[in-house]
Amino acid sequence: MFGIGRKRRLGVPQGIKTKVLQRSRGKCERCHKDVVGRGLKPRYHHKDGNPSHNTVSNVVLLCNDCHDKVHEYRTVTERDMFGFPRKRRVMIAKKIRKPGRKKKKRRIARRKRYYIEPVTGRRIPEGYYVEPITGRLIKKKRRKKSPYVLF
């Protein structure tokens, strides 16, 4: 409404796609991996981020991995305490599968996740915290979910 907000994504026209595909010879323009020869789905990415600017010079052919790396960061507009807009780039969190789940009848080894304590540089495993006074590692208690909560 009134031209405010994100531009509507219409998709890249087929004529532009074929020209970009011919220019790149079916290879990713970032890592030069053969996309079409392997039967992978090519991703067409706009360099300037404007989905309606469909020209051969603005559209590049990427593989899935490179396309994910390009979109790993997004620009987010926030408002400060005075109400002025402030833009900053944030990393998009990737969805991580829970470590105990099986994938295709095959067990995947659980990786130990940890973070490094800023003061001492010590590794703190996931599910633990450091007691402030003594500096000991203490396992976090899991809260039981109430059966009465609907969401």
MDTraj code that builds the backbone (N, CA, C; nanometers):
import mdtraj as md
import numpy as np

residues = "MET PHE GLY ILE GLY ARG LYS ARG ARG LEU GLY VAL PRO GLN GLY ILE LYS THR LYS VAL LEU GLN ARG SER ARG GLY LYS CYS GLU ARG CYS HIS LYS ASP VAL VAL GLY ARG GLY LEU LYS PRO ARG TYR HIS HIS LYS ASP GLY ASN PRO SER HIS ASN THR VAL SER ASN VAL VAL LEU LEU CYS ASN ASP CYS HIS ASP LYS VAL HIS GLU TYR ARG THR VAL THR GLU ARG ASP MET PHE GLY PHE PRO ARG LYS ARG ARG VAL MET ILE ALA LYS LYS ILE ARG LYS PRO GLY ARG LYS LYS LYS LYS ARG ARG ILE ALA ARG ARG LYS ARG TYR TYR ILE GLU PRO VAL THR GLY ARG ARG ILE PRO GLU GLY TYR TYR VAL GLU PRO ILE THR GLY ARG LEU ILE LYS LYS LYS ARG ARG LYS LYS SER PRO TYR VAL LEU PHE".split()
xyz = np.array([
    [0.0833, -0.1177, 0.0000],
    [0.0000, 0.0000, 0.0000],
    [0.0877, 0.1240, 0.0000],
    [0.0603, 0.2182, -0.0847],
    [0.1314, 0.3455, -0.0964],
    [0.2784, 0.3279, -0.1306],
    [0.3202, 0.2119, -0.1787],
    [0.4593, 0.1918, -0.2190],
    [0.5571, 0.1840, -0.1036],
    [0.5103, 0.1511, 0.0164],
    [0.5972, 0.1436, 0.1333],
    [0.6268, -0.0029, 0.1624],
    [0.7498, -0.0318, 0.2019],
    [0.7860, -0.1674, 0.2412],
    [0.8721, -0.2358, 0.1375],
    [0.8791, -0.3671, 0.1475],
    [0.9620, -0.4449, 0.0552],
    [0.8989, -0.4505, -0.0822],
    [0.9855, -0.4591, -0.1838],
    [0.9360, -0.4719, -0.3198],
    [0.8905, -0.6150, -0.3425],
    [0.7879, -0.6289, -0.4223],
    [0.7325, -0.7608, -0.4499],
    [0.8266, -0.8381, -0.5417],
    [0.8533, -0.9618, -0.5076],
    [0.9447, -1.0454, -0.5855],
    [0.8653, -1.1155, -0.6955],
    [0.8989, -1.0815, -0.8208],
    [0.8288, -1.1398, -0.9344],
    [0.9045, -1.2565, -0.9956],
    [1.0340, -1.2644, -0.9733],
    [1.1146, -1.3689, -1.0349],
    [1.1858, -1.3151, -1.1579],
    [1.2923, -1.3823, -1.1941],
    [1.3721, -1.3408, -1.3093],
    [1.3064, -1.3967, -1.4352],
    [1.2861, -1.3134, -1.5398],
    [1.2260, -1.3631, -1.6638],
    [1.3122, -1.4710, -1.7299],
    [1.2477, -1.5590, -1.8057],
    [1.3170, -1.6719, -1.8669],
    [1.4251, -1.6265, -1.9651],
    [1.4029, -1.5180, -2.0371],
    [1.5029, -1.4682, -2.1317],
    [1.6312, -1.4249, -2.0619],
    [1.6181, -1.3592, -1.9468],
    [1.7348, -1.3166, -1.8680],
    [1.8053, -1.4401, -1.8122],
    [1.7269, -1.5395, -1.7680],
    [1.7867, -1.6619, -1.7127],
    [1.8731, -1.7332, -1.8163],
    [1.8236, -1.7443, -1.9392],
    [1.9018, -1.8139, -2.0421],
    [2.0283, -1.7372, -2.0770],
    [2.0214, -1.6036, -2.0813],
    [2.1413, -1.5241, -2.1114],
    [2.2450, -1.5363, -2.0003],
    [2.2002, -1.5351, -1.8747],
    [2.2921, -1.5501, -1.7610],
    [2.3514, -1.6909, -1.7604],
    [2.2703, -1.7900, -1.7936],
    [2.3175, -1.9286, -1.8001],
    [2.4227, -1.9463, -1.9098],
    [2.4027, -1.8816, -2.0240],
    [2.5017, -1.8869, -2.1322],
    [2.6296, -1.8135, -2.0934],
    [2.6157, -1.6998, -2.0262],
    [2.7330, -1.6225, -1.9849],
    [2.8197, -1.7016, -1.8874],
    [2.7555, -1.7711, -1.7938],
    [2.8309, -1.8442, -1.6917],
    [2.8674, -1.9860, -1.7354],
    [2.8147, -2.0308, -1.8496],
    [2.8384, -2.1662, -1.9019],
    [2.7929, -2.2748, -1.8037],
    [2.6874, -2.2465, -1.7295],
    [2.6311, -2.3447, -1.6371],
    [2.7078, -2.3618, -1.5084],
    [2.8010, -2.2702, -1.4797],
    [2.8816, -2.2804, -1.3577],
    [2.8488, -2.1651, -1.2638],
    [2.8681, -2.1906, -1.1352],
    [2.8481, -2.0878, -1.0331],
    [2.9490, -1.9757, -1.0575],
    [2.9023, -1.8517, -1.0559],
    [2.9906, -1.7388, -1.0849],
    [3.0740, -1.6975, -0.9641],
    [3.0569, -1.7647, -0.8518],
    [3.1362, -1.7332, -0.7328],
    [3.2432, -1.8392, -0.7073],
    [3.2045, -1.9670, -0.7091],
    [3.3003, -2.0750, -0.6800],
    [3.3333, -2.1591, -0.8032],
    [3.2684, -2.1330, -0.9165],
    [3.2917, -2.2015, -1.0442],
    [3.2600, -2.3508, -1.0383],
    [3.1685, -2.3903, -0.9499],
    [3.1222, -2.5291, -0.9431],
    [3.0194, -2.5504, -1.0547],
    [3.0245, -2.6666, -1.1201],
    [2.9315, -2.6966, -1.2286],
    [2.7930, -2.7206, -1.1693],
    [2.6995, -2.6308, -1.1977],
    [2.5654, -2.6396, -1.1402],
    [2.4732, -2.7201, -1.2309],
    [2.4708, -2.6870, -1.3576],
    [2.3774, -2.7502, -1.4505],
    [2.4198, -2.8934, -1.4823],
    [2.5499, -2.9176, -1.4980],
    [2.5994, -3.0514, -1.5301],
    [2.5726, -3.1529, -1.4207],
    [2.5683, -3.1076, -1.2955],
    [2.5412, -3.1973, -1.1826],
    [2.3924, -3.2176, -1.1585],
    [2.3099, -3.1431, -1.2294],
    [2.1656, -3.1551, -1.2108],
    [2.1141, -3.0748, -1.0933],
    [2.1934, -2.9818, -1.0416],
    [2.1504, -2.8977, -0.9304],
    [2.0634, -2.7841, -0.9821],
    [1.9803, -2.7307, -0.8959],
    [1.8944, -2.6195, -0.9343],
    [1.9746, -2.4898, -0.9261],
    [1.9873, -2.4165, -1.0367],
    [2.0623, -2.2904, -1.0314],
    [1.9836, -2.1832, -0.9575],
    [2.0537, -2.0993, -0.8848],
    [1.9929, -1.9878, -0.8120],
    [2.0335, -1.8589, -0.8812],
    [1.9366, -1.7748, -0.9108],
    [1.9631, -1.6470, -0.9759],
    [1.9555, -1.5380, -0.8701],
    [2.0657, -1.4691, -0.8489],
    [2.0778, -1.3710, -0.7408],
    [2.0921, -1.2308, -0.7990],
    [2.0196, -1.1340, -0.7423],
    [2.0320, -0.9938, -0.7822],
    [2.1474, -0.9307, -0.7051],
    [2.2420, -0.8707, -0.7756],
    [2.3586, -0.8099, -0.7105],
    [2.3185, -0.6944, -0.6198],
    [2.2276, -0.6100, -0.6669],
    [2.1908, -0.4917, -0.5885],
    [2.0804, -0.5187, -0.4871],
    [2.0244, -0.6380, -0.4854],
    [1.9211, -0.6727, -0.3880],
    [1.7820, -0.6278, -0.4271],
    [1.7673, -0.5603, -0.5407],
    [1.6370, -0.5139, -0.5864],
    [1.5735, -0.6234, -0.6723],
    [1.4655, -0.6876, -0.6270],
    [1.4089, -0.8001, -0.7013],
    [1.3439, -0.7616, -0.8335],
    [1.3150, -0.6337, -0.8541],
    [1.2522, -0.5931, -0.9797],
    [1.3538, -0.5443, -1.0826],
    [1.4816, -0.5360, -1.0464],
    [1.5865, -0.4909, -1.1386],
    [1.6448, -0.6132, -1.2092],
    [1.5749, -0.6593, -1.3121],
    [1.6131, -0.7810, -1.3837],
    [1.6872, -0.7458, -1.5118],
    [1.8183, -0.7297, -1.5027],
    [1.9024, -0.7112, -1.6202],
    [2.0125, -0.8162, -1.6157],
    [2.0730, -0.8422, -1.7317],
    [2.1779, -0.9439, -1.7386],
    [2.2979, -0.9035, -1.6540],
    [2.3269, -0.7735, -1.6465],
    [2.4425, -0.7279, -1.5686],
    [2.4171, -0.7331, -1.4181],
    [2.2905, -0.7373, -1.3759],
    [2.2586, -0.7367, -1.2332],
    [2.2341, -0.8769, -1.1771],
    [2.2038, -0.9740, -1.2616],
    [2.1698, -1.1088, -1.2159],
    [2.2904, -1.2005, -1.2341],
    [2.3228, -1.2801, -1.1302],
    [2.4324, -1.3772, -1.1376],
    [2.3783, -1.5161, -1.1052],
    [2.4448, -1.6175, -1.1604],
    [2.4088, -1.7570, -1.1362],
    [2.4932, -1.8093, -1.0211],
    [2.4282, -1.8656, -0.9184],
    [2.4983, -1.9183, -0.8016],
    [2.4502, -2.0596, -0.7715],
    [2.5378, -2.1378, -0.7067],
    [2.4964, -2.2687, -0.6557],
    [2.4262, -2.2472, -0.5209],
    [2.3682, -2.3524, -0.4653],
    [2.2960, -2.3400, -0.3378],
    [2.3863, -2.2923, -0.2244],
    [2.5088, -2.3469, -0.2159],
    [2.5996, -2.3112, -0.1072],
    [2.6361, -2.1633, -0.1116],
    [2.6734, -2.1154, -0.2298],
    [2.7122, -1.9745, -0.2429],
    [2.5927, -1.8823, -0.2208],
    [2.4745, -1.9247, -0.2646],
    [2.3554, -1.8420, -0.2443],
    [2.3232, -1.8301, -0.0957],
    [2.3422, -1.9389, -0.0203],
    [2.3215, -1.9329, 0.1247],
    [2.4236, -1.8421, 0.1915],
    [2.5491, -1.8468, 0.1448],
    [2.6530, -1.7613, 0.2027],
    [2.6264, -1.6147, 0.1750],
    [2.5734, -1.5839, 0.0565],
    [2.5432, -1.4449, 0.0218],
    [2.4326, -1.3911, 0.1115],
    [2.3338, -1.4740, 0.1426],
    [2.2200, -1.4290, 0.2235],
    [2.2364, -1.4597, 0.3721],
    [2.3591, -1.4848, 0.4174],
    [2.3824, -1.5146, 0.5584],
    [2.3603, -1.3906, 0.6453],
    [2.3886, -1.2722, 0.5913],
    [2.3690, -1.1471, 0.6634],
    [2.2527, -1.0715, 0.6016],
    [2.1740, -1.0071, 0.6839],
    [2.0633, -0.9239, 0.6379],
    [2.0728, -0.7873, 0.7052],
    [2.0202, -0.6860, 0.6381],
    [2.0148, -0.5526, 0.6962],
    [1.8824, -0.5383, 0.7698],
    [1.8899, -0.5003, 0.8957],
    [1.7715, -0.4852, 0.9790],
    [1.7603, -0.3389, 1.0193],
    [1.6413, -0.2835, 1.0066],
    [1.6182, -0.1456, 1.0472],
    [1.5512, -0.1467, 1.1838],
    [1.6147, -0.0809, 1.2792],
    [1.5597, -0.0698, 1.4140],
    [1.5421, 0.0776, 1.4467],
    [1.4671, 0.1039, 1.5485],
    [1.4481, 0.2421, 1.5930],
    [1.5208, 0.2606, 1.7256],
    [1.5918, 0.3730, 1.7375],
    [1.6614, 0.3998, 1.8629],
    [1.5633, 0.4597, 1.9633],
    [1.6137, 0.5012, 2.0787],
    [1.5248, 0.5489, 2.1855],
    [1.4525, 0.6789, 2.1507],
    [1.5006, 0.7500, 2.0481],
    [1.4353, 0.8737, 2.0063],
    [1.3413, 0.8518, 1.8883],
    [1.3362, 0.7297, 1.8365],
    [1.2470, 0.6977, 1.7261],
    [1.3092, 0.7094, 1.5887],
    [1.4399, 0.7363, 1.5813],
    [1.5059, 0.7479, 1.4521],
    [1.5452, 0.6092, 1.4015],
    [1.5305, 0.5855, 1.2704],
    [1.5685, 0.4540, 1.2180],
    [1.7195, 0.4350, 1.2165],
    [1.7627, 0.3146, 1.2501],
    [1.9050, 0.2803, 1.2491],
    [1.9199, 0.1449, 1.1813],
    [2.0030, 0.1386, 1.0777],
    [2.0227, 0.0131, 1.0057],
    [2.1488, -0.0544, 1.0546],
    [2.1428, -0.1870, 1.0659],
    [2.2616, -0.2635, 1.1007],
    [2.2502, -0.4009, 1.0365],
    [2.3656, -0.4623, 1.0130],
    [2.3690, -0.5953, 0.9513],
    [2.3756, -0.7014, 1.0601],
    [2.2896, -0.7995, 1.0502],
    [2.2869, -0.9079, 1.1482],
    [2.3000, -1.0407, 1.0757],
    [2.3563, -1.1383, 1.1452],
    [2.3689, -1.2723, 1.0890],
    [2.2396, -1.3479, 1.1148],
    [2.1913, -1.4135, 1.0121],
    [2.0698, -1.4920, 1.0241],
    [2.1053, -1.6263, 1.0873],
    [2.0329, -1.6634, 1.1904],
    [2.0601, -1.7900, 1.2584],
    [2.0113, -1.9054, 1.1720],
    [2.0949, -2.0049, 1.1563],
    [2.0592, -2.1237, 1.0803],
    [1.9864, -2.2212, 1.1721],
    [1.8917, -2.2914, 1.1176],
    [1.8174, -2.3887, 1.1960],
    [1.9057, -2.5111, 1.2180],
    [1.9264, -2.5480, 1.3423],
    [2.0124, -2.6608, 1.3766],
    [1.9247, -2.7736, 1.4286],
    [1.9485, -2.8913, 1.3771],
    [1.8742, -3.0079, 1.4215],
    [1.9160, -3.0448, 1.5625],
    [1.8225, -3.0940, 1.6415],
    [1.8549, -3.1362, 1.7770],
    [1.9519, -3.2529, 1.7712],
    [2.0518, -3.2569, 1.8619],
    [2.1570, -3.3569, 1.8507],
    [2.1119, -3.5008, 1.8675],
    [2.0010, -3.5286, 1.9333],
    [1.9602, -3.6661, 1.9566],
    [1.8801, -3.7276, 1.8434],
    [1.8425, -3.6499, 1.7427],
    [1.7571, -3.7006, 1.6356],
    [1.8348, -3.7829, 1.5344],
    [1.7660, -3.8781, 1.4732],
    [1.8278, -3.9616, 1.3702],
    [1.7907, -3.9062, 1.2332],
    [1.8797, -3.9291, 1.1373],
    [1.8539, -3.8836, 1.0020],
    [1.8726, -4.0013, 0.9081],
    [1.7667, -4.0390, 0.8389],
    [1.7693, -4.1470, 0.7410],
    [1.8248, -4.2767, 0.7994],
    [1.7722, -4.3179, 0.9137],
    [1.8096, -4.4430, 0.9810],
    [1.9590, -4.4520, 1.0105],
    [2.0214, -4.3415, 1.0300],
    [2.1649, -4.3401, 1.0557],
    [2.1899, -4.2409, 1.1685],
    [2.2620, -4.2835, 1.2668],
    [2.2865, -4.1965, 1.3806],
    [2.4017, -4.1016, 1.3511],
    [2.3805, -3.9770, 1.3821],
    [2.4833, -3.8762, 1.3626],
    [2.5455, -3.8468, 1.4984],
    [2.6759, -3.8450, 1.5027],
    [2.7460, -3.8225, 1.6291],
    [2.7139, -3.6838, 1.6828],
    [2.6957, -3.6761, 1.8126],
    [2.6657, -3.5487, 1.8770],
    [2.7942, -3.4694, 1.8937],
    [2.7906, -3.3473, 1.8466],
    [2.9062, -3.2599, 1.8627],
    [2.8961, -3.1891, 1.9963],
    [3.0088, -3.1744, 2.0615],
    [3.0079, -3.0998, 2.1862],
    [3.0107, -2.9519, 2.1529],
    [2.9121, -2.8820, 2.2015],
    [2.9068, -2.7385, 2.1792],
    [2.9522, -2.6696, 2.3067],
    [3.0264, -2.5642, 2.2899],
    [3.0749, -2.4907, 2.4054],
    [3.0956, -2.3454, 2.3667],
    [3.1077, -2.2615, 2.4670],
    [3.1474, -2.1239, 2.4420],
    [3.2661, -2.0938, 2.5313],
    [3.3404, -1.9915, 2.4966],
    [3.4614, -1.9589, 2.5704],
    [3.4311, -1.8439, 2.6650],
    [3.4646, -1.8652, 2.7904],
    [3.4426, -1.7627, 2.8915],
    [3.5353, -1.6446, 2.8618],
    [3.4821, -1.5215, 2.8585],
    [3.5645, -1.4078, 2.8176],
    [3.6782, -1.3734, 2.9135],
    [3.6620, -1.3974, 3.0419],
    [3.7645, -1.3558, 3.1383],
    [3.8799, -1.4553, 3.1434],
    [3.8494, -1.5828, 3.1640],
    [3.9550, -1.6825, 3.1817],
    [3.9937, -1.7533, 3.0526],
    [3.9085, -1.7496, 2.9503],
    [3.9371, -1.8196, 2.8262],
    [3.9091, -1.9682, 2.8337],
    [3.8366, -2.0119, 2.9349],
    [3.8062, -2.1519, 2.9583],
    [3.6855, -2.1945, 2.8743],
    [3.6836, -2.3208, 2.8289],
    [3.5711, -2.3726, 2.7520],
    [3.4574, -2.4117, 2.8459],
    [3.3389, -2.3614, 2.8172],
    [3.2207, -2.3931, 2.8968],
    [3.1280, -2.4765, 2.8080],
    [3.1011, -2.6039, 2.8433],
    [3.0131, -2.6871, 2.7606],
    [2.8697, -2.6356, 2.7620],
    [2.7957, -2.6741, 2.6579],
    [2.6566, -2.6344, 2.6488],
    [2.5783, -2.6988, 2.7633],
    [2.4905, -2.6226, 2.8265],
    [2.4115, -2.6738, 2.9374],
    [2.4733, -2.6474, 3.0736],
    [2.5859, -2.5788, 3.0785],
    [2.6524, -2.5451, 3.2039],
    [2.6698, -2.3939, 3.2133],
    [2.6907, -2.3455, 3.3361],
    [2.7267, -2.2059, 3.3558],
    [2.8294, -2.1976, 3.4677],
    [2.8970, -2.0842, 3.4766],
    [3.0013, -2.0652, 3.5773],
    [2.9417, -1.9895, 3.6948],
    [2.9590, -2.0449, 3.8150],
    [2.9126, -1.9777, 3.9354],
    [3.0002, -1.8547, 3.9568],
    [2.9421, -1.7372, 3.9770],
    [3.0207, -1.6139, 3.9823],
    [3.1219, -1.6071, 4.0969],
    [3.0893, -1.6592, 4.2132],
    [3.1778, -1.6419, 4.3286],
    [3.2908, -1.7439, 4.3278],
    [3.2573, -1.8722, 4.3136],
    [3.3601, -1.9764, 4.3213],
    [3.4234, -2.0092, 4.1866],
    [3.3537, -1.9814, 4.0764],
    [3.4072, -2.0120, 3.9445],
    [3.3892, -2.1570, 3.9047],
    [3.3039, -2.2317, 3.9760],
    [3.2800, -2.3720, 3.9436],
    [3.1778, -2.3848, 3.8310],
    [3.1881, -2.4956, 3.7561],
    [3.0892, -2.5255, 3.6530],
    [2.9677, -2.5896, 3.7173],
    [2.8504, -2.5398, 3.6834],
    [2.7264, -2.5933, 3.7381],
    [2.6335, -2.6243, 3.6219],
    [2.5728, -2.7434, 3.6255],
    [2.4814, -2.7835, 3.5195],
    [2.3495, -2.7091, 3.5357],
    [2.2977, -2.6576, 3.4223],
    [2.1707, -2.5854, 3.4262],
    [2.0571, -2.6835, 3.4499],
    [1.9601, -2.6418, 3.5298],
    [1.8430, -2.7248, 3.5550],
    [1.7422, -2.7016, 3.4436],
    [1.6855, -2.8102, 3.3944],
    [1.5856, -2.7992, 3.2890],
    [1.4494, -2.7779, 3.3523],
    [1.3764, -2.6854, 3.2972],
    [1.2416, -2.6598, 3.3465],
    [1.1445, -2.7576, 3.2824],
    [1.0504, -2.8049, 3.3626],
    [0.9478, -2.8922, 3.3087],
    [0.8417, -2.8061, 3.2421],
    [0.7972, -2.8508, 3.1248],
    [0.6937, -2.7775, 3.0542],
    [0.5582, -2.8124, 3.1137],
    [0.4758, -2.7116, 3.1299],
    [0.3432, -2.7318, 3.1846],
    [0.2527, -2.7941, 3.0787],
    [0.1722, -2.8940, 3.1154],
    [0.0821, -2.9541, 3.0166],
    [-0.0345, -2.8626, 2.9805],
    [-0.0516, -2.7520, 3.0540],
    [-0.1648, -2.6631, 3.0321],
    [-0.1337, -2.5495, 2.9356],
    [-0.0086, -2.5330, 2.8983],
    [0.0270, -2.4263, 2.8056],
    [-0.0025, -2.4743, 2.6644],
    [-0.0740, -2.3938, 2.5872],
    [-0.1154, -2.4346, 2.4537],
    [-0.0136, -2.4000, 2.3466],
    [0.0737, -2.3054, 2.3713],
    [0.1701, -2.2649, 2.2677],
    [0.3084, -2.2595, 2.3214],
])
top = md.Topology()
chain = top.add_chain()
for i, resn in enumerate(residues, 1):
    res = top.add_residue(resn, chain, resSeq=i)
    for name in ("N", "CA", "C"):
        top.add_atom(name, md.element.get_by_symbol(name[0]), res)
traj = md.Trajectory(xyz[None], top)
